[in-house]
Amino acid sequence: MSRSKLIVFTLLVAVLGWSFLPTDLTKASQWKEPVQRDSQQKVGESVIKKREFQFADNDKYWMRQITAEENGQPHRFTIPINQNYATFRYRDLTEDNQPYWKVINLRDVSELPVTPGFIESPGTYLWIGEPVVYKELGRGTIETLPEEVLPIEVSQTPNGLQLEVRLPQVENSVSEIWALESREPIVHWADQSTELAWLRLDLTRNAKWLYNGYYYKSPTTYDPTAENGFWRIPENYVAASLLQMDGSEAADKMAYVMLRTSLEQQEQEGYWKTLPRSEWLWEDYGIEEGFYDTRFNTGAALQMLRGCIQYDDERFCESARRYADFFHDYARDNHYVVEGERPGWLVADYTGPNEHADTHVSLNHQLAELNFLYRFYSRFGREIDRELADLMLTGVVNLGEKWVRENGDLHYAYFPDGSFDRPDYPYLTYNDLLETQELYQELYGAEEATIARLLESKRNWMIRNNVSNR
């Protein structure tokens, strides 16, 4: 079959979405948009914000935030359990830092551990976040103040167990908490795969879910940073996991809330800024804070595309479309031409709000970008997206074996002077290559030979070094 006929044939299927589309179409047909309610109240020198999403089945997501200009008494509110028995299941770590579920009886404690977890009692089920107190450091960065946190209190009343949340009012700081409430079990723990999927989610040690987005542990190379610093990252790793949990209504609801929040952070031009300054990008290329990172942005846009399909929500579709349009313009203005039988493009990883030196092209960034374009093409059928993806894939293919290091691993990046340097990630790029090959084969009906060779070389290196592609 000719390449052109393959394109026409695969479009009949691919334009509807990628491999998990049947499940997503079912979800989209059943999904009903929740009602969002936001409110704000000034109490003394503090501002209390409340956000709620009321779902069609009466489940509710809520969040409270209090911003204090001066010290004051804690803001308190209660959560009735109305049963005499309830458990709290939370993610704990073994001595060698392996996660496991720990379950405690609420009748045996007066306070909950300061960590996200699941309250479970007949008729009352909550996925509740940890109380967080932090101060703003600027540039989308916070520093948590664990010493100021007040644990959730547990008490017995004539009507049953009750939780009391206490959000401290600490001068020039913010206190927050969130929860998803339901009358039905939020997670079916008897399913081992489901249990393990939820166990992988980290919203306490390395990441925080806050009123205005998803925050990740700040690298020491970012400015500002702190020992307990977290920065608002465009790509939400927890949302990405939740979107893949087939059959979990709680995952669907929380992912929806997270995507709606991410919409608020998308720039008018269509991308999401990295607000802190990266010291190494500043030193190597002169890039200032508020820069564009292709990998984080492509991950964020892919989540919007996934939400577009899963929820049939035009806001998510438009968000993904705006990013795709932005990326077309960016790629046109920030690429290196790689000559070959057909010229290809390598698109620079970063740009900033200021004039700066040309940046390198990481193989994993390049692959993630073209994978997104292929997926966007599969959903919407825009030829310009497939054409740019093909052009970028050709850029990778034209360099061929030059990507391979002497030890069989791959080079991390191509640099403006035509050189290759830096060790690659242990398995990230392998997974990207694997996805590229799968998408290419779905679209054109055959493997891409150079990608197959790069996969083989990387896989053999991983085997020799006991690296798994988890």
Secondary structure, DSSP 8 states (H G I E B T S, - for coil): --HHHHHHHHHHHHTT-STTHHHHHHHHHH----EEEEEEEEETTEEEEEEEEE-TTS-EEEEEEEEESS-EEEEEEEEE--SS--EEEEEEE-TTS-EEEEEEEGGG-SB--SS-EEEEETTEEEEE---EEEEEEETTEEEE-GGG----EEEEETTEEEEEEEEEE-TTEEEEEEEEEESS-SS-TTSHHHHHHHHT--SSSSEEEETTEEEEE--TTEES--TTEEEE-SS-HHHHHHHT-TT-HHHHHHHHHHHHHHHTT--TTS---B-SEEHHHHHHH---SSBEEHHHHHHHHHHHHHHHHHH--HHHHHHHHHHHHHHHHHHHHSEEEE-SSS-EEEE-SEE-SS------EEHHHHHHHHHHHHHHHHHH--HHHHHHHHHHHHHHHHHGGGGB-TTS-BEEEE-TTS-EEEE--SSHHHHHHHHHHHHHHHHHSS--HHHHHHHHHHHHHHHHTT----
